[in-house]
Amino acid sequence: MGITVIGSLNYDLDTFTDRLPNAGETFRANHFETHAGGKGLNQAAAIGKLKMPSSRYSVRMTGNVGDDTFGKQLKGTLSDCGVDTTHVGTCEGISTGTATILIEEKAGGQNRILIVEGANSKTVYDSKQLCEIFPEDKEEEEYVVFQHEIPDPISIIQWIHENRPNFQIVYNPSPFKAMAKENWQLIDVLVVNEIEGLQIVESIFDDKVVEEIRERIKDDFVGEYRKICELLRNTFINQKKRSIVVMTLGSRGVLYCSHECPEAQFLPAIEDISVVDTTGAGDTFLGGLVTQLYQGESLSTAIKFSTLASSLTIQKKGAAESMPVYKDVQRV
């Protein structure tokens, strides 16, 4: 089988500016661009581009676009990245999802994103449809990747957990939505940034505990997030498979732990990089991580590869188009 991404496809409308306007202010921006986007599409594109060229497994995207020019362009982009779009549906009477992205060039390329769901709202599947997407439970391993830009990824995760027990479920809870603790225990590989990691903790513990954690983060940022990383692995996610938690810390680096390595390890970020646009960094990182794990690499090797890949992405504008291919990372 291979790797399947179930998630969002958006058409990105990017405005580059020195700063954001205040309320009621009109401000002249620097320039405007359009790009393929959506966390689902970005992650599928990253996986397709970062898989080892000699690998024979498939990379598939499952989701929906509108019957419009944007949708056709998004499917074309995925195909160009080596992604199978058989299960990307075209919905009549509704637009392709869009993301309006404001990028502050004088703030290190930091971005703010407004999403219109569009056809992504139709990415909901019943048991019959899921049987068509995943026709049989073969012995070989498959990874299924989720984000939270579609209405109900948890129902799909529950179906896979019950009906395709050999599959590894990779979950990036972005944008974050709280869910019951038993649903976190369906996740085999959890990938979060520092904000999402703390949001999970906030959704479970009371305000006093969370405030104490916030105070400790001020004194020892990496050390306290190391504890959170280990907490998520030890008490939240599925303990029966690889049981991996990866937590990216922006410009500081990344923490990771697993069933084989329960003590969280820290890899510092690559320094002296000219940052242009951080839009696709997290999705590139996840794509590199999943390809490496699927290809049998150790978690530490996968983290190093993913860090290199995302460092290349942020030196260019856009998301899917700015992502490197496998050979680019190998040359670094």
N, C-alpha and C positions, 0 to 999 in steps of 0.2 A: 504494500500500500504506500505509505509515505506520510506527509504532513498536510493536514487540512486546517485552514483558517476559516472560522465562522465569525463574520463581523461586518463592520461598516465600510462603505465606499462613498467617499465625498469628493466633490470638486472644490479645490482650494482657491480662494480669492485672496491673494496676498498683497498687503500694502506695507511698503517699507518707509519708515519715518524716523526723524530724529527723536521725536517725543510724541506722546498722545495729547490730543487737544483736551482742554478743560470743557466742562459743561457749557454749552452755548457758544463755544469758540469754533471758528473755521480755521484750519491749519493746513498749510501746503505740505503735502508729503513728498517723498523723494521719487518713488516710482511704484508701478503696479505690475504684478505677474499672476498667472494662473498655473496651477499644478494639480496633478492627481494626488488624492489624499484620502483621509479616513484611516483610523487606526487599523482596521481590518485589512484594507488594501495595502497600507504601508508595510505592515508586518508580513503579509503574503509576498509583496514585492521584494522585501529584504531577504526572506527565506529563499525565494527563487534565485536571486542574484548571488547570494552568499553560499549556496550549496556547492559542494565540491563538483567540478564539471564532470568527473568520471562517475559520479553517483547516479544510480539508475532509478531511484525512488521518485515518486510524483509529488508535486506541490499543487494543492487545489485551493481555490477561493470559493466560499459559499456565502451568498448575500444577495442583495437586490439593488438595481439602479432604475431610474426612470426611463421612459421611452423618449429620450431626448439626446441632443448632441453630447452633453456632458457624459451621459451613461455610456455611449459608444466609445468615447475617448478613454474612459476609465477601463473598460474591458480590453481595449487595445493596448493600454499601458501594461496591464497584467500579463497579457500574452507576450509582449516584448520582454518581460522579465522571466519568462519561462513558467508562468503559472497557468494551470488549467482553469478555464472559466465556465465549464459545462454547467455548474450549479450556481452561476450568477444569473438570477432571474431579471427579466425586464418587466416593470410594472406600468400599466397604462393609467393615465389620469393622475399621475403624481410625479413630482420632479425628483431628479437625482439629488441626494443629500449634498449640502454645501457647507463649507467652513470658511468664515471670514477671519483672516489671520492678520493681526496688527503686529509688526515686527519693529522694535525700537533699536535702530542701528547704533545709537550712542550708548546703549545699555547692554552691550555685549551680545546683541542679537536675541534678547529675551522676547518671548511672544505671548500674546493674549488671543484666545480663540473663541469665536461665536459659532455654534453649530445649528443648522437647520436639518432636522432628521430626514425629511423627504422619504424616499423609497426604503430607507433603512428601517422605517417603522413596520415594514412588511416582513422583516426577517424573523419570522416566528414559524416554527415547524411542529407538526404533530408526529405521532409515532410512525405512521405510514410514510411520511415524507423523509423522516430520518432513516428508515430502513432502505429507502431508495438512495440516499446519500452515502450510507454505510451499509452496503447490501449483505455482508456476512461478517461473522467474527472469525477471522483467520488467525492463525497462530502468530504471524509476524506482527511486530509492534507498529502502532501508529500513534502519532502525536496529533492532538486536536487543540488548536489555539483559540482562545476567546479574549475579548475585551468587553467593555460595558457600554458601547455605543449602539447596541441593538436592544430591543425591548426586554427580552427575558432570557439571557444566556443561561441562567441557572436551570431552567427546565430542560434545556438541551444537555447540560452537564449531567443532570440527574439521569436522563435517559441513557446516556453513554455509560455512566457508572454502572447502571443496572443491566444493560444489554450488550455492552462491548467492554467487558472487564479487562481485556488485554491492552486497551488504549491508555496512553498517558495524557492527562488533561493539564494543559498549560493555561494559566489564567493571569491576565493583567487587568486588575480592577480599576480601569480608567475609562470615563470618569467614575469616581468612587460612589458606590451605593451600599449602604449597610445591608447585611443579610444574616440569617441565623447561623450560629456557630456550627451546627451540623452540616451546613452547606459548604463552609470552608473546608471541612474534612473530606470533601470530594475532590479537592485539588491536589494534584501530584507535583506540579511545578508552579510556584507562585512568584511572579515578577512584579515588584512595586518600586516606586521611587520613595524618597524620604517622607513626602507629604502623605501618600497613600498608606504607607506603613503605619504612620501615626494615626491616620483616620480609622484604620482597622482597630487599633487599640482603643481609640475613643468610642467606637461603636460597641465595645464589650465592657469596658471598665467604667466606674463612676468618675465624676468630675474631679474629686479629690485626688484619686490615683493618677489621673491624666495630668493634672496640674503639677504634681510632684515629678512626673516624668519630664514634663516641659522644662522645669527648673533644672533638672539634672542635665538635660541636653545643652543648656546654656554653658554649663561648666565643662562638660566632656561630650562633645557632639558625636564623634565616632564611637566612643566607648558606650554611650547610652543607646545609640542605634544598633550597636552590636548586640546588646541585650534584647532589643525589640526583635531583631532578626532571628535570634535563637528562640525567643518566645513564640513567634509565629510558627516556626518549624516544629517545635516540641509539643505545642498544645492546640494548634489550629488546623493544619493541613493533614492530608492522608499520610499515615505512618507506614503503610503496607508496601509502598513502591519506592521510588527514588527519593521522595520527600525532600524536595529542594526549595529553598527560599533564596531569592536574589533581590537585594535592595540597592538601588542606585542612589548615590548621594551627590548628584550634580558634579560640580567642579572639584569636589573632594575625592571622589572615587566610588568604589562599590564594595558592598559586603555580601557574603554568600555562605551558606551552610547546607548540609544535606544529611541523609541517613548515614552515609559513609564518613562524613566529616561534620559532626554535630556542633563543634565549636566554630563560630562564625569567623571567617577569614576576611581580611581587608586588602584590596588592591587599590593603590592611589591612582588618581586620574593622570593621564598623560599631560605633561606640561608644555608650555611654549607653543600653543596652538593659536592660530589666527581664527577666531570664531566669527562666522558670517551669519549663520542661521541655525538655531537649535531645534527647529520644528520636527525633523525626523530622527533626532538622536536616539530617543528611547525606543522607537520602533525598530531602528537599525540594530540596536543592542539586542533586543529580544529576538530578532530574526537570526542574528549570528549565533546567539546562545542556543536556539532550538536546532539549527542545522548541525552545530557541533555535537550536541547531545545525541541527536538522532543518528549521527554518523559514528557514535561510539567513543567520542573523546571524553576525557575526564572533565569534571566540573571546572577545575582550575584552568585547564587549557581552554575550555569554552569561554570562560570569563575573560581571559586575556585576548582571545580572538575577537570577542564582541566589543571589548573596550577599544581595540584598534579600529574596528569597523566604524563604530559611532564617532570616533575622533576624525575620521575622514569625511563623514557625512556633514558635520557641523562647519566644515570649511567651504561649503557650497550653499547656494540658495535652493529652496524647495525641499521636498521630502523624498518621494519615490525616485525622482530623477537624480537626486544628489547622492543616492546610496551607492557604495562601491560594489564591485563584483569580487568574487573569491580571490582572484589573482591579484587584485589591488591590495587586499589585506596581506596576502603572502609576501608582497614586495616591500612592505613597511619594515 
